[in-house]
Amino acid sequence: MHIKKENNLLIIYLPNKLFDSNQDVEKYFYTLFSKLKNNYNISISGYCDISIYGDEYYGHVIEIKREEFDYLDSNIEMNIKIKKTNFLYEIDTITNYGTIYKYHNKFYLKLNKKITNNKYYQLLENSNLIYNDLTIKIISKNDVVKNI
C-alpha cells in the first residue's frame, strides 16, 4: 500500500488487491480507516466521496475526497463509486509488454497480459500510473504505436 496526499484528496495505491463484491468494499474501508489511523496517523471522519479505480493487472487505486461537515463528528459517511478502467503507464522507453499509445507527444503502455512481478515493479518504478478519465481519452484517440 502506498499513500499520497494532494490538497483535499487522499490517494491509496493497492497493487494486487481486487474486490469481489460491494460488501467486501465496505468491510475493507472500515479496516483501511483503522490502519490509516494506527499506522499513518491519518484520521478520516465526516462525509467522504470515494472513487475506486480497478484494473485486472494492477489492482486498485482509491481516491478519498473528504468534505467537512460538523454534524458527523467522528462518524463516517461514504459515497463509494467503483470504476473499472484500463490503467496506463506513462513511459519513456518502448517495451514489449502490451499496447503503446501516443498522446500529446507522450507514450502510454496498456498491459494486455500479466507480466512477472520483477518486470511489473520495474515498470512501476519507471513510469507514471494513469488511471482516471485521461485513460479513456488516450485509448479512444487510438493512436497505437506498437501492439504486442
Secondary structure by P-SEA (a helix, b strand, c coil): cbbbbcccbbbbbbcccccccaaaaaaaaaaaaaaaaaccccccccccbbbbbbbccccbbbbbbbbbbcccccbbbbbbbbbbbbbbbbccccccccbbbbcccbbbbbbcccccaaaaaaaaacbbbbccaaaaaaaaaccccccc
